[in-house]
């Protein structure tokens, strides 16, 4: 006859089984004790793998250093296509950056095409993450296109309102002279970039001032996308401030404090520019 006793209350606990057999050794009953370790319950599943992690960051670097189109095409299709599509989709849906009269697929394709044209400007050696850099470019571009679309609609509406009187004025010989503002802005920005780079190389800066200075140079190098947002200084300032926060990792207060010395450079350059 065999009897058994189990000790243990939980599935993850040790279960002791004691059994008594009818066998005897030297006149004594043999007690057999066995120990069984039950498998613990499955724990929480690991977090989902990020869609743009270390392998994708490395893929960007390989893509940028590839010397042939076939190499780049292979890296893009195997490593970057899916995460970039996911990134743009997330940005559009999360920030609701939809363009009026455009279907989602066209917005996505247009943004991806623009990103690829600007990917060359990413500099891995500066320590910036490709995910953050590319995401910022996409958000700025989408916001800029939305503002540009709105500006174009407003222009058309305004033109329709004044068209009759405008045509009358043309008959009477009135004309308007348009200045090349875009060319002037480009010249001013190039001068600012030169002054900032010189200032940074010749002066001792704090860590935050150095971060802000490098970010300002990057902002000015991409000014077409940032200032495309149309009229309204407030919008432009907000976009620039957002860009600086993304690139430096600093708070708004830290950025404003570090901008003080660069504002002096801007004042000097702009005054000289106006006096020419």
C-alpha positions as semicolon CSV with decimal commas, in nm:
position;residue;x (nm);y (nm);z (nm)
1;X;0,000;0,000;0,000
2;X;0,128;0,344;-0,092
3;X;0,019;0,673;0,063
4;X;0,132;1,023;-0,036
5;X;0,116;1,372;0,109
6;X;0,169;1,693;-0,093
7;X;0,300;2,008;0,069
8;X;0,262;2,339;-0,110
9;X;-0,019;2,578;-0,191
10;X;0,088;2,768;-0,500
11;X;0,169;2,660;-0,849
12;X;0,508;2,825;-0,822
13;X;0,594;2,657;-0,490
14;X;0,793;2,341;-0,430
15;X;0,575;2,030;-0,400
16;X;0,703;1,763;-0,163
17;X;0,565;1,414;-0,216
18;X;0,613;1,159;0,062
19;X;0,530;0,799;-0,019
20;X;0,555;0,488;0,192
21;X;0,627;0,159;0,026
22;X;0,584;-0,186;0,164
23;X;0,954;-0,259;0,131
24;X;1,171;-0,285;0,435
25;X;1,541;-0,258;0,490
26;X;1,683;-0,419;0,805
27;X;1,331;-0,449;0,938
28;X;1,241;-0,081;0,886
29;X;0,986;0,062;0,645
30;X;1,143;0,268;0,367
31;X;1,009;0,621;0,328
32;X;1,063;0,767;-0,018
33;X;1,062;1,146;-0,043
34;X;1,061;1,313;-0,383
35;X;1,070;1,681;-0,461
36;X;0,918;1,832;-0,769
37;X;0,973;2,191;-0,875
38;X;0,672;2,314;-1,070
39;X;0,720;2,564;-1,347
40;X;0,630;2,918;-1,240
41;X;0,348;3,095;-1,411
42;X;0,439;3,297;-1,714
43;X;0,523;3,654;-1,626
44;X;0,436;3,973;-1,809
45;X;0,529;3,972;-2,174
46;X;0,827;4,186;-2,270
47;X;0,755;4,527;-2,414
48;X;0,706;4,556;-2,788
49;X;1,026;4,619;-2,978
50;X;1,051;4,985;-3,088
51;X;0,998;5,027;-3,460
52;X;1,289;5,272;-3,482
53;X;1,562;5,146;-3,254
54;X;1,936;5,083;-3,268
55;X;1,926;4,867;-3,585
56;X;1,735;5,138;-3,771
57;X;1,971;5,410;-3,644
58;X;2,262;5,206;-3,776
59;X;2,070;5,153;-4,101
60;X;2,052;5,530;-4,148
61;X;2,428;5,558;-4,110
62;X;2,486;5,277;-4,361
63;X;2,237;5,440;-4,599
64;X;2,417;5,776;-4,582
65;X;2,764;5,628;-4,633
66;X;2,666;5,394;-4,917
67;X;2,847;5,479;-5,239
68;X;2,611;5,324;-5,493
69;X;2,240;5,348;-5,562
70;X;2,196;4,971;-5,535
71;X;2,350;4,970;-5,186
72;X;2,125;5,250;-5,069
73;X;1,821;5,091;-5,225
74;X;1,893;4,761;-5,048
75;X;1,937;4,929;-4,707
76;X;1,623;5,136;-4,756
77;X;1,403;4,843;-4,855
78;X;1,531;4,601;-4,590
79;X;1,582;4,834;-4,292
80;X;1,429;5,179;-4,334
81;X;1,115;5,160;-4,548
82;X;0,885;5,013;-4,279
83;X;1,001;5,229;-3,984
84;X;0,992;5,552;-4,186
85;X;0,641;5,471;-4,308
86;X;0,539;5,404;-3,947
87;X;0,699;5,727;-3,825
88;X;0,518;5,944;-4,077
89;X;0,190;5,767;-4,015
90;X;0,225;5,824;-3,639
91;X;0,308;6,193;-3,683
92;X;0,016;6,261;-3,915
93;X;-0,237;6,082;-3,696
94;X;-0,105;6,189;-3,356
95;X;-0,079;6,560;-3,439
96;X;-0,371;6,553;-3,683
97;X;-0,160;6,708;-3,957
98;X;-0,406;6,651;-4,238
99;X;-0,414;6,881;-4,542
100;X;-0,744;6,998;-4,676
101;X;-0,834;6,852;-5,015
102;X;-0,560;6,589;-4,983
103;X;-0,619;6,220;-4,916
104;X;-0,410;6,054;-4,646
105;X;-0,207;5,843;-4,890
106;X;-0,096;6,152;-5,084
107;X;0,000;6,336;-4,765
108;X;0,206;6,038;-4,650
109;X;0,379;5,991;-4,987
110;X;0,456;6,362;-5,020
111;X;0,606;6,379;-4,670
112;X;0,818;6,068;-4,727
113;X;0,951;6,206;-5,055
114;X;1,044;6,533;-4,887
115;X;1,217;6,350;-4,601
116;X;1,432;6,146;-4,839
117;X;1,551;6,466;-5,010
118;X;1,660;6,606;-4,672
119;X;1,811;6,288;-4,524
120;X;2,156;6,384;-4,652
121;X;2,171;6,674;-4,405
122;X;2,162;6,442;-4,105
123;X;2,503;6,432;-3,933
124;X;2,539;6,124;-3,707
125;X;2,868;6,256;-3,568
126;X;2,681;6,535;-3,388
127;X;2,520;6,282;-3,158
128;X;2,164;6,350;-3,271
129;X;1,930;6,055;-3,314
130;X;1,804;6,000;-3,667
131;X;1,457;5,927;-3,530
132;X;1,436;6,268;-3,362
133;X;1,592;6,451;-3,657
134;X;1,371;6,289;-3,920
135;X;1,060;6,327;-3,705
136;X;1,126;6,699;-3,664
137;X;1,171;6,745;-4,038
138;X;0,841;6,568;-4,109
139;X;0,646;6,766;-3,847
140;X;0,786;7,099;-3,961
141;X;0,721;7,018;-4,325
142;X;0,361;6,913;-4,262
143;X;0,288;7,219;-4,047
144;X;0,449;7,439;-4,309
145;X;0,246;7,286;-4,591
146;X;-0,077;7,327;-4,395
147;X;0,000;7,695;-4,332
148;X;0,103;7,739;-4,695
149;X;-0,225;7,583;-4,812
150;X;-0,420;7,815;-4,583
151;X;-0,227;8,116;-4,706
152;X;-0,296;8,019;-5,066
153;X;-0,669;7,981;-4,996
154;X;-0,678;8,319;-4,825
155;X;-0,494;8,476;-5,118
156;X;-0,742;8,335;-5,366
157;X;-1,035;8,457;-5,159
158;X;-0,883;8,800;-5,123
159;X;-0,810;8,818;-5,494
160;X;-1,167;8,729;-5,580
161;X;-1,287;9,011;-5,354
162;X;-1,063;9,278;-5,508
163;X;-1,033;9,148;-5,864
164;X;-1,281;9,396;-6,019
165;X;-1,112;9,702;-5,868
166;X;-0,769;9,558;-5,949
167;X;-0,863;9,526;-6,315
168;X;-0,991;9,885;-6,312
169;X;-0,664;10,002;-6,165
170;X;-0,467;9,824;-6,432
171;X;-0,661;10,007;-6,701
172;X;-0,571;10,334;-6,535
173;X;-0,203;10,255;-6,551
174;X;-0,132;10,154;-6,191
175;X;0,142;9,897;-6,127
176;X;0,324;9,739;-5,832
177;X;0,693;9,673;-5,789
178;X;0,782;9,352;-5,604
179;X;1,111;9,320;-5,420
180;X;1,310;9,000;-5,405
181;X;1,249;8,935;-5,033
182;X;1,348;8,570;-5,050
183;X;1,694;8,658;-5,181
184;X;1,742;8,912;-4,904
185;X;1,641;8,660;-4,639
186;X;1,886;8,407;-4,778
187;X;2,172;8,659;-4,766
188;X;2,084;8,761;-4,410
189;X;2,065;8,402;-4,289
190;X;2,400;8,311;-4,445
191;X;2,560;8,606;-4,270
192;X;2,405;8,503;-3,941
193;X;2,536;8,148;-3,980
194;X;2,887;8,277;-4,050
195;X;2,880;8,510;-3,750
196;X;2,747;8,241;-3,515
197;X;3,012;7,990;-3,623
198;X;3,287;8,250;-3,577
199;X;3,149;8,353;-3,239
200;X;3,138;7,992;-3,119
201;X;3,495;7,923;-3,226
202;X;3,636;8,238;-3,065
203;X;3,448;8,244;-2,734
204;X;3,417;8,020;-2,431
205;X;3,059;7,901;-2,406
206;X;2,861;7,702;-2,155
207;X;2,742;7,355;-2,254
208;X;2,388;7,483;-2,309
209;X;2,506;7,781;-2,515
210;X;2,709;7,546;-2,733
211;X;2,410;7,316;-2,785
212;X;2,185;7,608;-2,878
213;X;2,448;7,752;-3,114
214;X;2,488;7,425;-3,305
215;X;2,112;7,388;-3,324
216;X;2,070;7,743;-3,454
217;X;2,311;7,667;-3,737
218;X;2,110;7,356;-3,825
219;X;1,787;7,558;-3,814
220;X;1,925;7,819;-4,051
221;X;2,059;7,551;-4,285
222;X;1,700;7,424;-4,315
223;X;1,530;7,764;-4,312
224;X;1,330;7,689;-4,629
225;X;1,124;7,430;-4,440
226;X;1,093;7,630;-4,118
227;X;1,007;7,970;-4,264
228;X;0,778;7,822;-4,528
229;X;0,504;7,843;-4,266
230;X;0,382;8,171;-4,408
231;X;0,333;8,503;-4,239
232;X;0,311;8,551;-3,868
233;X;0,621;8,587;-3,649
234;X;0,454;8,409;-3,362
235;X;0,413;8,086;-3,560
236;X;0,770;8,099;-3,685
237;X;0,906;8,155;-3,335
238;X;0,707;7,865;-3,199
239;X;0,832;7,632;-3,470
240;X;1,194;7,742;-3,414
241;X;1,160;7,701;-3,037
242;X;1,012;7,356;-3,086
243;X;1,301;7,265;-3,316
244;X;1,558;7,384;-3,061
245;X;1,393;7,184;-2,783
246;X;1,395;6,869;-2,998
247;X;1,759;6,908;-3,098
248;X;1,910;7,019;-2,765
249;X;1,692;6,838;-2,512
250;X;1,682;7,161;-2,308
251;X;1,380;7,325;-2,149
252;X;1,229;7,643;-2,290
253;X;1,377;7,846;-2,003
254;X;1,726;7,702;-2,059
255;X;1,704;7,778;-2,431
256;X;1,590;8,137;-2,374
257;X;1,876;8,196;-2,128
258;X;2,130;8,052;-2,372
259;X;1,996;8,260;-2,663
260;X;2,092;8,592;-2,502
261;X;2,438;8,614;-2,656
262;X;2,311;8,503;-2,996
263;X;2,046;8,774;-2,994
264;X;2,325;9,032;-2,976
265;X;2,479;8,878;-3,288
266;X;2,146;8,901;-3,467
267;X;2,106;9,268;-3,376
268;X;2,451;9,356;-3,511
269;X;2,406;9,160;-3,834
270;X;2,055;9,290;-3,899
271;X;2,158;9,652;-3,836
272;X;2,450;9,623;-4,077
273;X;2,220;9,459;-4,331
274;X;1,965;9,740;-4,308
275;X;2,228;10,010;-4,347
276;X;2,367;9,872;-4,673
